[in-house]
């Protein structure tokens, strides 16, 4: 007599998938993807204001072909104010501020 384990294996795989979806994915999102989760809402707003100000200044100082210099300037300004500029969140916020500034200028 041979037992077909296919249904049991499928049930175990489904259970593992449910556990990963329910517990592991939210845990990874909260730990890895949300770098600024330790910041208060006020701190996030202050960072956003500092970034927007530095981006606006960079737009005034450098011409349109000097994008690398602009970003380096923004990071230098933020670093001088004590912000950790080596995070993906800061890079994303800078790019967002540039996009918003360009939308306002049109």
N, C-alpha and C positions, 0 to 999 in steps of 0.2 A: 504494500500500500504506500503510495507516494502522496505527500502533502504539498499542496500548492501554496507557497509562501508569498505569492505576488500581492495578494490583498493585504496581508499583514505588513509587508514592507511599504506598500503605498500608504497605509494608515500611519505608520511610523514617520514616513517622510512628511506627510501632511501635518502631523502633530509638531514635528521639529520646525516646519515652516511657520506654523501658527505661533509658536513660542518665540521664534526669531522676530517675527513681525510685531508681536505684542510687547516684547521686552527689550530685545537687543537693539533694534533700529532706533527707537526713541532714546535709548541710553547713548548710543553713538552720536546721534544728532545733538543731544544736549552737551556732551563732553567734547566732541571734536569740531563740530561745525559752528557752534555758537561761542566764539572766542571772547566776545564782549559781554557774556552773560553775567559776569561779576560786577558790571558797571551799573550804576543807578541811572534812572531816566535823565536826571540833571547832568550827569557826567557825559552821557551819550549826546545830549543837546550841545554841551560845551565843545565836545570834540567836533561835532558837525559844524558848528559856527567857526571854529578855528580852521577847519579844512576849507570851508567856503571862502573865508577871508584870504587864506593863503593862495587858493586857486585864483581868486580875483586879482590879487597882487601879481601873481605869476603871468596872468594874461596881459597885464599892463606893462610888465617889464620886458617880456620876451616876445618875439614875433611868432607868427603861426607855424613856421617851420622848425621851431625849437622845442618840440614837445618833450623830449628827454630832459632838457634843461629846466623846463617848467616843473616837471614832476620832481626832479632833484631839488629844486628850490622849495617846493611845497613840503617835501619830506624834511629838508633842513630846518624850515620854520617850525614844523611840528616837533621835531627832535629838540630844538632849542627851548620849546615850551614844555618838554618833559614827556612827550607822547612816545610810545613804542611804535616806530614806523615800519618795523619789519614783520607786520602781520598782514594776512590776506584781507582782513576786515578794513584796515586802513587803506590799502590799495583800492579796494572796492568803493570805499567812501570817497576817495579822491576822484575816481572815474565817474562816480555818480554826480559829484559836485561839478565836474567839467561838463557833463552832459546837461545838467540843469542850467548852467551858465550860458552854454551855447544856445539852448532853447529860449532863454530870456533875451538874448541878443538878436534873435531872428524876428 
